[in-house]
Amino acid sequence: MRKTVFLTLVVIGAAVGLVSATGDDWGVKIVMLTVGAVAGAAIGGAVSGIAASGRKRLSREADLETGLGMQPNDLMDNYWRDKGRPPLVSALEPEHGRHQFDPDKL
């Protein structure tokens, strides 16, 4: 049924393109026939849903790639490194602590 709807709209588009160029030369008729067929194919593909039948719908969580740090599992794995904060929200602690440049430590 989908293919018949698609082909019908392609033929209708080609016919509209041909009719719109009835008083012109054959070159213009062929170009308008092609433009009408392409427009009919676009509309026919949208109406019949041929392209949508091959796609799979994924859940929202599956859209995110793993390893980006925002998955719940990634947040749990990196909890101690990030000290409970989401990744890259605040600056990390200095290597030698906050008082590494105190005058008595130099």
C-alpha positions in Angstrom: 0.0 0.0 0.0 2.8 2.4 0.8 4.5 1.9 -2.5 1.3 2.5 -4.5 0.8 5.8 -2.6 4.4 6.8 -3.3 4.3 5.9 -7.0 0.9 7.6 -7.4 2.2 10.8 -6.0 5.3 10.6 -8.2 3.1 10.2 -11.3 0.8 13.0 -10.2 3.9 15.3 -9.7 5.3 14.4 -13.1 1.9 15.0 -14.7 1.6 18.4 -13.1 5.0 19.3 -14.3 4.2 18.2 -17.8 0.9 20.1 -17.9 2.5 23.2 -16.6 4.8 23.2 -19.7 2.3 22.4 -22.4 3.1 25.3 -24.6 6.8 25.1 -24.5 9.5 23.1 -26.2 10.4 19.4 -25.4 13.5 20.4 -23.3 11.4 22.5 -21.0 8.8 19.8 -20.8 11.4 17.2 -19.8 12.8 19.5 -17.2 9.4 20.3 -15.7 8.4 16.6 -15.8 11.6 15.8 -13.8 11.0 18.6 -11.3 7.4 17.5 -10.8 8.5 13.9 -10.3 11.1 14.9 -7.7 8.6 17.0 -5.9 6.1 14.2 -6.1 8.7 11.8 -4.7 9.4 14.1 -1.8 5.8 14.5 -0.9 5.0 10.8 -1.6 7.9 9.7 0.7 6.7 11.9 3.5 3.0 10.8 3.2 3.7 7.1 2.8 6.4 7.0 5.5 8.8 4.8 3.6 11.9 6.2 5.2 10.4 6.2 8.7 9.7 2.4 8.7 13.4 1.6 8.7 14.3 3.8 11.7 14.3 2.5 15.3 13.2 4.7 18.1 15.6 4.7 20.9 15.0 5.7 24.5 16.3 9.1 25.6 19.0 7.5 27.8 20.3 5.4 24.9 20.8 8.6 22.8 23.6 9.8 25.1 26.8 8.1 24.4 28.5 6.3 27.2 31.6 7.7 28.7 30.6 11.4 28.4 30.3 11.6 32.2 26.6 12.5 32.4 25.1 9.0 32.5 24.0 7.9 36.0 26.5 5.0 35.9 29.3 7.4 35.0 28.4 9.8 37.8 28.4 6.9 40.3 31.8 5.6 39.0 33.4 9.0 39.3 31.7 10.2 42.5 34.9 10.1 44.6 37.0 11.8 42.0 34.5 14.6 41.5 33.7 14.8 45.2 29.9 14.6 44.6 29.8 17.4 42.1 28.9 16.9 38.4 32.0 16.7 36.3 33.8 19.9 35.2 31.6 22.1 37.3 34.2 23.6 39.7 38.0 23.7 39.7 39.9 20.7 41.0 41.9 20.9 44.2 45.5 21.9 43.8 48.0 19.1 43.9 49.6 20.0 47.3 46.5 21.5 48.9 45.2 25.0 49.2 48.1 26.3 51.2 50.9 25.3 48.8 52.1 28.9 48.4 51.9 30.0 52.0 55.1 31.8 53.1 55.9 29.2 55.8 55.7 26.3 53.3 58.2 27.8 50.8 
